[in-house]
Amino acid sequence: MAPEPVLQFSGDYKPDTTDELSASTGRNLRRLRTRRGYSLDRLAKISGVSRAMLGQIETGKSSPTISILSKIAAALDVPCGSLITERADAAITPLPRAKSKILSSSEGKFQTRALFPFESERKVEFYELRIAPHHAEAAEAHPHGTVENLVVTQGTVEIIAGKLPPHILGEGDAIIFDADVNHTYRNMTGTEAILYLVTTYIEEVRV
């Protein structure tokens, strides 16, 4: 049986050395794997690439062949290029208020401002919520396993989640609750209430 072809590149991508390519691929693999929440054993099971080989790739001790790279990329549900592209050491994404994506409901009595870029997939989302005086906003249940973490920075807010007793939060108070049930945010004051919300979605595990 002929050996698998060695990974080759064309176009603008020109690695300086094989060592640099291996190191870059290893960093990308570790980042993408942990983002998916996979252990090395889990990724090995899904991809069909041995745990030992994955470990060698992550530590930069081995450069994957085209076949292995394709298996790993398919298991992580990313393009092959995501594993070999060199990333900048730091990334900054300004989110100016003037260009914010603001969603309104209840005739503007409830506003949600996204504090994250919509362009990329993520398991965690960050929002600013503004609730008009004495307004109650009902939200439908999110997918199973979704968790909301709220902190009130202005006003007094009542939170009702499913059939649990309501909780009243003052300025500086925070709460974490399962949001896979119908829930309600109610502003209990005569002035606008402002909250910050972190929503965490459970990642679907593929079998």
PAMAR-725603 format. One line per field, with one value per residue: residue in three letters; x, y, z of N, C-alpha, C, O, CB in turn. Coordinates in steps of 0.02 Angstrom, whole numbers, padded with zeros to 5 digits. Atoms other than C-alpha are relative to their C-alpha. Glycine has a CB too. Layout:
REM PAMAR-725603
resn: ALA_...
n_c1: X_...
n_c2: Y_...
n_c3: Z_...
ca_c1: X_...
ca_c2: Y_...
ca_c3: Z_...
c_c1: X_...
c_c2: Y_...
c_c3: Z_...
o_c1: X_...
o_c2: Y_...
o_c3: Z_...
cb_c1: X_...
cb_c2: Y_...
cb_c3: Z_...
REM end
This chain:
REM PAMAR-725603
resn: MET_ALA_PRO_GLU_PRO_VAL_LEU_GLN_PHE_SER_GLY_ASP_TYR_LYS_PRO_ASP_THR_THR_ASP_GLU_LEU_SER_ALA_SER_THR_GLY_ARG_ASN_LEU_ARG_ARG_LEU_ARG_THR_ARG_ARG_GLY_TYR_SER_LEU_ASP_ARG_LEU_ALA_LYS_ILE_SER_GLY_VAL_SER_ARG_ALA_MET_LEU_GLY_GLN_ILE_GLU_THR_GLY_LYS_SER_SER_PRO_THR_ILE_SER_ILE_LEU_SER_LYS_ILE_ALA_ALA_ALA_LEU_ASP_VAL_PRO_CYS_GLY_SER_LEU_ILE_THR_GLU_ARG_ALA_ASP_ALA_ALA_ILE_THR_PRO_LEU_PRO_ARG_ALA_LYS_SER_LYS_ILE_LEU_SER_SER_SER_GLU_GLY_LYS_PHE_GLN_THR_ARG_ALA_LEU_PHE_PRO_PHE_GLU_SER_GLU_ARG_LYS_VAL_GLU_PHE_TYR_GLU_LEU_ARG_ILE_ALA_PRO_HIS_HIS_ALA_GLU_ALA_ALA_GLU_ALA_HIS_PRO_HIS_GLY_THR_VAL_GLU_ASN_LEU_VAL_VAL_THR_GLN_GLY_THR_VAL_GLU_ILE_ILE_ALA_GLY_LYS_LEU_PRO_PRO_HIS_ILE_LEU_GLY_GLU_GLY_ASP_ALA_ILE_ILE_PHE_ASP_ALA_ASP_VAL_ASN_HIS_THR_TYR_ARG_ASN_MET_THR_GLY_THR_GLU_ALA_ILE_LEU_TYR_LEU_VAL_THR_THR_TYR_ILE_GLU_GLU_VAL_ARG_VAL
n_c1: 00043_-00041_00007_00043_-00038_-00017_00040_-00032_00038_-00011_00030_-00036_-00025_-00069_-00033_-00073_-00031_00046_00011_00049_00065_00023_00019_00062_00054_00013_00036_00068_00037_00017_00050_00064_00024_00026_00060_00055_00010_-00020_-00063_-00037_00032_00063_-00016_-00027_00056_00040_-00039_-00034_-00072_-00017_-00014_-00073_-00015_00027_-00045_-00062_00015_00010_-00063_-00045_-00051_00016_00040_00049_00008_00064_00052_00011_00026_00070_00039_00006_00042_00069_00024_00009_00048_-00033_-00040_-00070_-00041_00001_-00051_-00068_-00009_-00033_00041_-00036_-00007_00055_00052_00043_00059_00038_00073_00026_00072_00035_00008_00025_00061_00048_00065_00052_00064_00050_00002_-00060_-00006_-00053_-00053_-00057_-00058_-00051_-00068_-00045_00011_00047_-00026_-00032_00037_-00025_00042_00014_00019_-00002_00049_00025_00073_00032_00071_00036_00032_00056_00014_-00019_-00014_00001_-00046_00013_-00054_-00056_-00015_-00017_-00066_-00021_-00004_-00007_-00032_00021_-00018_00037_-00042_00043_00069_00018_00029_00024_-00013_00040_-00022_00041_00046_-00037_00021_-00034_-00057_-00005_-00070_-00014_-00062_-00059_00018_-00006_00036_-00012_00057_00011_00044_00035_00071_00024_-00023_00024_-00037_00048_-00027_00045_-00008_00027_-00053_-00027_-00046_-00054_-00030_-00047_00018_-00043_00038_-00044_00036_-00035_-00018_00027_-00052_00013_-00018
n_c2: -00060_-00061_-00043_-00059_-00058_-00050_-00060_-00051_-00063_-00041_-00066_-00049_00028_00023_00008_-00008_00065_00052_-00006_-00053_00026_00048_-00037_-00036_00049_00025_-00052_-00004_00060_-00004_-00053_00022_00057_-00023_-00040_00048_00035_00070_00026_00035_00065_-00011_-00017_00060_00044_-00029_-00009_00060_-00012_00024_-00051_-00013_-00043_-00067_-00031_-00020_-00059_-00058_-00022_-00020_00052_00036_-00036_00047_00008_-00027_00044_-00011_-00068_00000_00035_-00043_-00057_00023_00014_-00064_-00038_-00061_00010_00021_-00060_-00025_00034_-00017_-00072_-00032_-00052_-00054_00013_-00030_-00025_-00050_-00015_-00056_00005_-00067_-00003_-00025_00054_00059_00032_-00005_00031_-00027_00034_-00033_-00071_-00034_00001_00047_-00004_00044_-00020_00052_-00023_00048_00001_00051_00036_00064_00046_-00001_00033_-00050_-00065_-00053_-00051_-00052_-00002_-00060_00013_-00061_00000_00044_00047_00070_00031_00073_00033_00071_00045_00010_00071_00037_-00010_-00070_-00033_-00073_-00032_-00070_-00046_-00063_-00059_-00057_00018_00060_00044_00065_00054_00061_00053_00059_00002_-00017_-00063_-00058_-00028_-00072_-00021_-00072_-00019_00038_00070_00044_00064_00049_00046_00039_-00039_00044_-00005_-00068_-00044_-00069_-00053_-00054_-00059_-00018_-00071_-00049_-00023_00054_00047_00023_00063_00032_00071_00049_00061_00056_00055_00064_00021_00065_00050_00044_00070
n_c3: 00000_00005_-00059_00009_00023_-00050_00008_00040_00002_00060_-00007_-00040_-00063_00009_-00065_00003_-00014_-00021_-00072_-00011_00022_-00050_-00061_00014_00004_-00068_-00037_00027_-00019_-00071_-00009_00028_-00039_-00065_00013_00008_-00062_00009_-00026_00052_00009_00036_00069_00031_00015_00054_00061_00022_-00007_-00067_-00051_00000_00057_-00015_-00049_00034_00042_-00043_-00028_00055_00013_00061_00050_00027_00072_00024_-00023_-00071_-00008_00021_-00051_-00059_00018_00005_-00067_-00033_00041_00023_00061_-00013_-00007_-00069_-00038_00023_00007_-00057_-00030_-00033_-00072_-00035_00044_-00032_00039_-00029_00007_-00017_-00013_00059_00049_-00036_00022_-00054_00014_-00042_-00002_-00041_00020_-00025_-00073_-00018_00050_-00009_00041_00002_-00016_00032_00072_00023_00059_-00016_-00043_-00069_-00050_-00051_00028_-00050_00019_-00044_00002_-00028_-00010_-00015_-00066_-00016_00055_-00010_00065_-00003_00048_00008_-00021_00045_00007_-00060_-00028_00002_-00066_00003_-00057_00004_-00053_00006_-00013_-00014_-00011_-00036_00050_-00023_00047_-00010_00045_-00007_-00056_-00061_-00030_00029_-00035_00010_00002_-00001_00035_-00020_-00011_00059_-00005_00052_00002_00061_00044_00047_-00018_00010_-00053_00006_-00032_-00015_-00031_-00054_-00017_00046_00046_00042_-00032_00045_-00022_00046_00004_00032_00015_00018_00032_-00003_00068_00019_00008_00057_-00012
ca_c1: 00000_00070_00105_-00014_00039_00125_00022_00065_00012_-00009_-00061_-00015_00018_00207_00267_00446_00487_00405_00428_00330_00190_00180_00175_00039_-00066_-00048_-00105_-00255_-00304_-00297_-00398_-00533_-00543_-00565_-00690_-00797_-00776_-00693_-00562_-00424_-00512_-00678_-00599_-00505_-00668_-00758_-00617_-00542_-00370_-00280_-00264_-00075_-00071_-00184_-00071_00083_-00001_-00055_00120_00195_00290_00201_00132_-00030_-00052_-00195_-00297_-00274_-00303_-00466_-00527_-00491_-00570_-00727_-00741_-00725_-00843_-00718_-00628_-00455_-00385_-00438_-00310_-00163_-00193_-00079_-00178_-00126_-00065_-00208_-00374_-00477_-00655_-00723_-00911_-00960_-01132_-01177_-01158_-01235_-01368_-01518_-01674_-01835_-01999_-02159_-02162_-01987_-02017_-01888_-01722_-01579_-01407_-01284_-01111_-01031_-01009_-01151_-01038_-00963_-01035_-01024_-01090_-01091_-01179_-01170_-01311_-01364_-01550_-01656_-01831_-01955_-02037_-02156_-02142_-02139_-02059_-02100_-01968_-01997_-01894_-01721_-01649_-01619_-01473_-01467_-01415_-01436_-01328_-01400_-01335_-01437_-01344_-01494_-01666_-01755_-01804_-01908_-01856_-01977_-01914_-02037_-02135_-02000_-02037_-01996_-01832_-01812_-01644_-01582_-01435_-01279_-01376_-01350_-01437_-01404_-01549_-01595_-01673_-01744_-01913_-02024_-01958_-02003_-01906_-02010_-01953_-02027_-01980_-02039_-01874_-01784_-01697_-01530_-01463_-01319_-01350_-01233_-01320_-01231_-01294_-01252_-01162_-01248_-01142_-01130_-01127
ca_c2: 00000_00169_00288_00434_00594_00725_00882_01015_01196_01314_01493_01629_01513_01489_01419_01461_01290_01124_01155_01318_01233_01093_01215_01319_01166_01104_01270_01277_01098_01125_01287_01211_01051_01140_01260_01110_01042_00881_00783_00699_00533_00603_00678_00517_00420_00540_00567_00394_00469_00391_00487_00469_00548_00691_00722_00727_00850_00964_00969_01006_00841_00779_00856_00774_00703_00764_00612_00639_00825_00795_00672_00794_00941_00840_00786_00967_01027_01157_01185_01108_01284_01322_01197_01265_01453_01555_01665_01833_01832_01945_01995_02149_02175_02349_02353_02539_02581_02673_02513_02396_02271_02315_02208_02282_02203_02254_02419_02463_02428_02289_02313_02192_02250_02116_02141_02012_01995_01900_01838_01691_01537_01534_01442_01599_01764_01931_02059_02224_02225_02381_02366_02509_02561_02430_02324_02133_02041_01857_01748_01576_01428_01414_01247_01113_01151_01339_01441_01628_01732_01906_02055_02213_02378_02494_02471_02327_02176_02021_01859_01714_01551_01412_01362_01418_01559_01734_01817_02004_02081_02254_02349_02242_02081_01933_01769_01610_01502_01367_01457_01304_01350_01501_01649_01830_01989_02123_02299_02343_02527_02686_02711_02610_02453_02398_02221_02125_01948_01804_01659_01492_01358_01176_01104_00963_00807_00713_00523
ca_c3: 00000_-00049_00096_00126_00038_00142_00174_00045_00024_-00121_-00148_-00023_00124_00136_00302_00341_00412_00447_00633_00623_00527_00654_00799_00717_00676_00854_00928_00812_00850_01037_01024_00913_01014_01181_01104_01057_01232_01171_01264_01163_01191_01128_00972_00939_00944_00827_00703_00696_00729_00877_01039_01030_00857_00911_01060_00949_00831_00973_01044_00873_00867_00711_00551_00492_00318_00209_00259_00445_00432_00339_00471_00612_00521_00485_00667_00725_00587_00523_00357_00344_00328_00507_00567_00468_00462_00572_00692_00758_00938_00989_00914_00956_00896_00935_00964_00960_01028_00868_00768_00896_00848_00957_00960_01027_01080_01166_01070_01128_01312_01310_01219_01197_01139_01083_01158_01045_00856_00772_00633_00727_00811_01000_01151_01260_01220_01312_01311_01386_01431_01457_01528_01530_01696_01766_01609_01618_01472_01448_01362_01291_01346_01267_01208_01339_01454_01423_01575_01602_01719_01754_01851_01883_01867_01880_01956_02041_01938_01972_01888_01868_01793_01762_01917_02039_02163_02096_02142_02166_02121_02168_02097_02102_02132_02015_01980_01882_01823_01699_01551_01463_01538_01507_01607_01640_01679_01769_01807_01977_01975_01890_01799_01666_01728_01654_01665_01589_01533_01494_01407_01397_01278_01304_01152_01062_01074_00910_00915
c_c1: 00044_-00010_-00044_00043_00013_-00039_00040_-00045_00017_-00030_00044_00030_00069_00033_00075_00035_-00054_-00016_-00053_-00070_-00028_-00023_-00066_-00060_-00019_-00039_-00072_-00042_-00021_-00055_-00069_-00030_-00030_-00062_-00061_-00015_00019_00065_00037_-00033_-00064_00014_00028_-00057_-00040_00038_00030_00076_00020_00014_00073_00018_-00025_00045_00064_-00011_-00008_00065_00051_00052_-00014_-00042_-00048_00002_-00067_-00058_-00017_-00030_-00074_-00045_-00011_-00046_-00074_-00030_-00014_-00049_00029_00035_00071_00045_00001_00054_00071_00013_00031_-00045_00044_00003_-00058_-00050_-00044_-00058_-00039_-00074_-00031_-00075_-00038_-00013_-00027_-00063_-00048_-00066_-00051_-00063_-00047_-00001_00057_00009_00053_00052_00059_00056_00053_00069_00051_-00015_-00045_00031_00027_-00044_00029_-00049_-00021_-00015_-00007_-00045_-00007_-00076_-00025_-00075_-00034_-00033_-00061_-00017_00023_00008_00004_00045_-00016_00061_00053_00012_00023_00071_00023_-00003_00008_00030_-00012_00030_-00036_00047_-00041_-00072_-00009_-00040_-00022_00011_-00043_00021_-00041_-00048_00035_-00025_00038_00058_00005_00073_00005_00065_00059_-00015_00005_-00037_00021_-00059_-00003_-00053_-00034_-00073_-00022_00021_-00020_00047_-00050_00035_-00050_00002_-00030_00052_00026_00047_00051_00031_00052_-00009_00053_-00040_00048_-00042_00041_00013_-00027_00057_-00019_00023_00013
c_c2: 00062_00043_00059_00059_00049_00063_00053_00061_00036_00068_00045_-00028_-00030_-00006_00004_-00066_-00049_00006_00054_-00022_-00048_00035_00036_-00047_-00026_00051_00005_-00060_00003_00052_-00024_-00059_00023_00043_-00045_-00038_-00074_-00015_-00032_-00068_00007_00015_-00060_-00047_00026_00001_-00064_00007_-00017_00058_00019_00047_00071_00037_00024_00061_00062_00027_00019_-00051_-00038_00044_-00050_-00004_00029_-00042_00012_00068_00004_-00033_00045_00059_-00019_-00012_00065_00045_00068_-00014_-00021_00061_00027_-00032_00021_00074_00029_00056_00054_-00015_00028_00026_00048_00014_00056_-00009_00067_00000_00021_-00054_-00064_-00028_-00001_-00029_00027_-00043_00038_00076_00041_00000_-00048_00001_-00044_00023_-00055_00030_-00051_00002_-00058_-00047_-00069_-00042_00002_-00035_00050_00067_00050_00057_00054_00001_00065_-00012_00064_-00005_-00045_-00051_-00071_-00032_-00076_-00028_-00074_-00041_-00006_-00075_-00032_00013_00072_00030_00075_00025_00075_00040_00066_00058_00062_-00024_-00062_-00045_-00066_-00051_-00060_-00051_-00062_00005_00016_00067_00058_00024_00074_00021_00076_00014_-00037_-00073_-00040_-00065_-00045_-00049_-00038_00035_-00043_-00009_00071_00043_00072_00048_00057_00057_00024_00073_00045_00030_-00060_-00045_-00023_-00062_-00021_-00075_-00040_-00063_-00054_-00057_-00064_-00022_-00069_-00049_-00046_-00071_-00034
c_c3: 00000_00062_-00015_-00022_00057_-00014_-00037_-00003_-00065_00013_00044_00063_-00012_00068_-00007_00010_00018_00073_00015_-00019_00052_00063_-00010_-00003_00069_00041_-00023_00021_00073_00012_-00024_00039_00066_-00009_-00008_00064_-00004_00036_-00059_-00015_-00042_-00074_-00037_-00022_-00060_-00066_-00028_00000_00072_00047_00000_-00057_00012_00050_-00031_-00043_00043_00029_-00053_-00017_-00064_-00045_-00032_-00076_-00020_00027_00073_00013_-00018_00051_00061_-00014_-00003_00069_00038_-00037_-00019_-00066_00019_00012_00071_00042_-00019_-00006_00062_00025_00030_00075_00040_-00050_00040_-00047_00033_-00013_00020_00007_-00062_-00051_00032_-00033_00060_-00022_00050_-00004_00045_-00011_00031_00075_00024_-00057_00019_-00046_00004_00013_-00025_-00075_-00020_-00051_00016_00047_00070_00045_00055_-00033_00057_-00024_00054_-00008_00031_00002_00022_00069_00004_-00055_00019_-00069_00009_-00055_-00003_00021_-00055_-00007_00066_00022_00000_00070_-00011_00066_-00007_00058_-00014_00016_00013_00010_00044_-00047_00032_-00056_00018_-00053_00012_00059_00066_00029_-00032_00043_-00017_00007_00002_-00036_00029_00014_-00064_00013_-00058_00001_-00066_-00042_-00052_00020_-00015_00059_-00014_00038_00013_00037_00053_00019_-00054_-00046_-00039_00041_-00052_00030_-00052_00005_-00037_-00010_-00024_-00026_00007_-00072_-00014_-00012_-00057_00015_-00066
o_c1: 00091_-00066_-00051_00100_-00029_-00047_00097_-00105_00070_-00061_00105_00073_00077_00066_00104_00085_-00110_-00073_-00096_-00118_-00088_-00074_-00109_-00112_-00078_-00086_-00118_-00101_-00078_-00101_-00119_-00090_-00085_-00106_-00116_-00066_-00004_00111_00008_-00036_-00078_-00019_00013_-00055_-00060_00010_00043_00111_-00014_00036_00091_00058_00010_00057_00089_00033_00019_00072_00108_00101_00028_-00086_-00027_00019_-00108_-00109_-00076_-00076_-00113_-00100_-00066_-00088_-00117_-00088_-00060_-00066_-00005_00050_00096_00092_00049_00074_00118_00070_00010_-00068_00100_-00040_-00077_-00032_-00063_-00048_-00076_-00094_-00061_-00111_-00093_-00060_-00025_-00102_-00037_-00094_-00038_-00077_-00026_-00003_00048_00056_00074_00035_00079_00047_00077_00088_00102_-00070_-00035_00004_00033_-00084_00090_-00108_-00067_00022_-00025_-00037_00005_-00101_00000_-00106_-00013_-00044_-00106_-00070_00075_-00038_00044_00042_-00028_00117_00038_-00020_00048_00118_00077_-00050_00045_00012_00013_00037_-00036_00079_-00014_-00098_00039_-00089_00013_-00004_-00042_00020_-00036_-00080_00006_-00052_00095_00057_-00001_00105_-00029_00096_00070_00031_-00005_-00053_00036_-00078_00023_-00109_-00059_-00105_00020_00018_-00034_00070_-00082_00064_-00107_-00030_-00050_00037_00014_00088_00035_00050_00050_-00014_00075_-00063_00088_-00088_00101_-00028_-00019_00104_-00072_00075_00029
o_c2: 00068_00046_00081_00066_00056_00082_00067_00057_00028_00080_00042_00003_-00078_00042_-00020_-00081_-00031_-00007_00044_-00006_-00044_00016_00036_-00032_-00035_00032_00009_-00053_-00013_00040_-00014_-00064_00001_00043_-00027_-00071_-00114_00026_-00042_-00089_-00034_-00013_-00070_-00076_-00013_-00013_-00068_-00037_00004_00113_00078_00093_00119_00097_00077_00105_00115_00087_00035_-00035_-00078_00080_-00102_00044_00047_-00015_00017_00076_00037_-00009_00048_00076_00018_00004_00068_00099_00119_-00072_-00005_00058_00061_-00005_00010_00095_00014_00098_00041_-00051_00000_00048_00034_00028_00044_-00031_00072_-00034_-00005_-00049_-00118_00009_-00037_-00010_00029_-00074_00085_00115_00098_00030_-00046_-00015_-00048_00027_-00072_00079_-00062_00021_-00114_-00101_-00110_-00015_00009_-00041_00036_00089_00032_00082_00043_00004_00087_-00029_00097_-00060_-00041_-00081_-00079_-00030_-00102_-00006_-00106_-00015_-00012_-00115_00002_00011_00086_00018_00097_00002_00107_00014_00090_00058_00113_-00061_-00088_-00022_-00093_-00038_-00083_-00037_-00093_00057_00009_00108_00050_00015_00093_00006_00110_-00032_-00038_-00113_-00013_-00081_-00021_-00073_-00015_00047_-00017_-00059_00116_00020_00091_00032_00080_00048_00040_00094_00022_00077_-00118_-00021_-00032_-00064_00000_-00103_-00021_-00093_-00043_-00081_-00063_-00011_-00115_-00034_-00078_-00081_-00093
o_c3: 00039_00089_-00073_-00001_00102_-00072_-00019_00008_-00095_00065_00041_00094_-00049_00090_-00056_-00023_00036_00094_00058_00015_00068_00092_00034_00024_00084_00077_00018_00039_00089_00052_00010_00048_00084_00034_00013_00070_00036_00036_-00112_-00072_-00086_-00118_-00096_-00076_-00103_-00119_-00088_-00024_00118_00027_00008_-00047_-00003_00043_-00013_-00048_00026_00039_-00037_-00051_-00086_-00022_-00056_-00110_00023_00047_00091_00053_00017_00064_00088_00027_00019_00082_00080_-00013_-00013_-00081_00073_00052_00090_00094_00020_-00016_00118_-00015_00051_00101_00091_-00105_00097_-00106_00080_-00067_00073_-00030_-00075_-00091_00002_-00064_00108_-00073_00110_-00055_00079_00036_00052_00101_00082_-00114_00077_-00107_00058_-00020_00007_-00095_00002_-00064_-00029_00086_00079_00030_00093_-00078_00113_-00080_00113_-00065_00083_-00048_00069_00094_-00038_-00054_00051_-00110_00047_-00112_00048_00025_-00114_00028_00110_-00018_00028_00108_-00054_00120_-00054_00113_-00071_00068_00037_-00033_00072_-00077_00075_-00114_00075_-00113_00065_00068_00120_-00009_-00053_00104_-00075_00057_-00035_-00063_00090_00019_-00119_00070_-00113_00054_-00117_-00020_-00103_00004_-00022_00116_-00071_00092_-00034_00090_00037_00067_-00108_-00082_-00020_00080_-00110_00089_-00109_00060_-00091_00039_-00069_00007_-00003_-00116_00026_-00049_-00057_00047_-00067
cb_c1: -00048_-00018_00069_-00038_-00037_00076_-00022_00017_00017_-00030_-00070_-00045_-00049_00039_-00019_00023_00053_00028_00065_00020_00007_00057_00056_00007_00020_00066_00035_00002_00043_00063_00021_00008_00058_00054_00009_00017_-00072_00008_-00011_00074_-00016_-00039_00051_00048_-00046_-00022_00055_-00023_00020_00061_-00021_00039_-00030_-00072_00014_00027_-00065_-00048_00029_00033_00002_-00038_00044_-00070_00006_-00001_00020_00064_00040_-00007_00034_00070_00022_-00004_00050_00067_-00066_00050_00001_00027_-00024_-00069_-00006_00013_-00067_00069_-00047_-00035_00065_00024_-00042_00040_-00045_00025_-00029_00021_-00015_00041_00066_-00015_00014_-00009_00005_-00017_00008_00012_-00067_-00002_-00067_-00028_00023_-00019_00029_-00001_00008_-00010_00066_-00062_00053_00069_00002_00011_00036_00059_-00067_00073_-00067_00032_-00031_00017_-00011_-00054_-00019_-00061_00036_-00054_00067_-00072_00074_-00019_-00028_00064_00055_-00011_00049_-00046_00060_-00069_00077_-00076_00078_-00062_00046_00003_-00034_-00041_00050_-00076_00075_-00077_00075_00042_-00032_00075_00013_-00050_00067_-00045_00036_00004_00012_00029_-00070_00074_-00076_00069_-00065_-00023_00038_00035_-00013_-00078_00076_-00071_00062_-00059_00014_00017_00074_-00033_00057_00036_-00039_00053_-00054_00074_-00067_00066_-00055_00042_-00015_-00042_00076_-00045_00011_00035_-00055
cb_c2: 00000_00040_00024_00016_00035_00014_00026_-00026_00044_-00033_-00004_00057_-00054_00049_-00066_00050_00006_-00068_00017_00063_-00034_-00049_00050_00039_-00058_-00016_00069_00005_-00063_00018_00063_-00020_-00050_00039_00044_-00049_00005_-00016_-00051_-00009_-00033_00057_00057_-00036_-00007_00070_00049_-00019_00074_-00045_-00025_-00066_-00028_-00006_-00049_-00058_-00012_-00018_-00053_00063_-00048_-00066_00034_00020_-00075_00000_-00072_-00009_00050_-00035_-00065_00025_00030_-00065_-00042_00036_00009_00026_00064_-00041_00052_-00013_-00075_-00032_00034_00028_-00029_00069_00031_00057_-00058_00065_-00064_00068_-00058_00051_00048_00056_-00014_00017_-00072_00074_-00078_00072_-00074_-00014_00031_00069_-00019_-00073_00073_-00074_00069_-00038_00011_-00073_-00005_00033_00041_00012_-00072_00072_-00060_00007_-00006_00025_-00032_00070_-00061_00064_-00057_00015_00071_00041_00022_-00038_00027_-00026_00012_-00016_-00070_00036_-00010_-00075_-00040_00040_-00028_00034_-00017_00006_00010_00001_00012_00053_-00010_00017_-00014_00003_-00019_00015_-00014_-00061_-00069_00004_-00001_00058_-00037_00039_-00028_00025_00077_00030_-00006_-00014_00011_-00038_00038_-00074_00055_-00068_-00019_00002_-00006_00006_00025_-00026_00056_-00041_00017_00055_00036_00028_-00062_00056_-00054_00020_-00008_-00013_00014_-00023_00016_-00054_00002_00006_-00040_00027_-00038
cb_c3: 00062_-00064_00023_00065_-00057_00001_00068_-00071_00061_-00063_00029_00017_00028_-00046_00031_00052_00057_-00016_00035_-00039_-00068_00016_00019_-00066_-00046_00035_-00008_-00076_-00012_00041_-00039_-00074_00013_00037_-00063_-00056_00022_-00074_00059_00020_00067_00032_-00002_00048_00060_00019_00013_-00069_-00019_-00004_00069_-00006_-00064_00028_00056_-00042_-00042_00056_00045_00018_00058_00017_-00054_00022_-00021_-00077_-00010_00039_-00044_-00068_00020_00021_-00067_-00042_00038_00007_00037_00054_-00043_-00059_-00046_00031_-00010_-00066_-00015_-00020_00052_-00013_00025_00047_-00030_00016_-00008_-00028_00043_-00052_00057_-00032_-00034_00073_-00028_00022_00004_-00020_00024_00074_00020_-00023_00030_00012_-00009_-00014_00023_-00068_00077_00029_-00038_-00028_-00032_00033_-00027_00023_00031_00050_-00040_00012_-00015_-00016_00037_-00043_00052_-00054_00020_00015_-00065_00042_-00029_-00008_00020_-00073_00016_00026_-00053_-00011_-00038_-00048_00041_-00013_00003_00000_00004_00046_-00060_-00057_-00064_00065_-00057_00019_-00001_-00005_00009_00007_00005_-00014_00076_-00011_-00018_00050_-00062_00072_00005_00061_00030_-00016_00000_00010_00012_00018_-00033_-00005_00076_-00008_00009_00028_-00045_00042_-00052_00060_00010_00037_00038_-00061_00030_-00010_00009_00016_-00034_00041_-00055_00062_-00074_00038_-00009_-00063_00066_-00062_00040
REM end
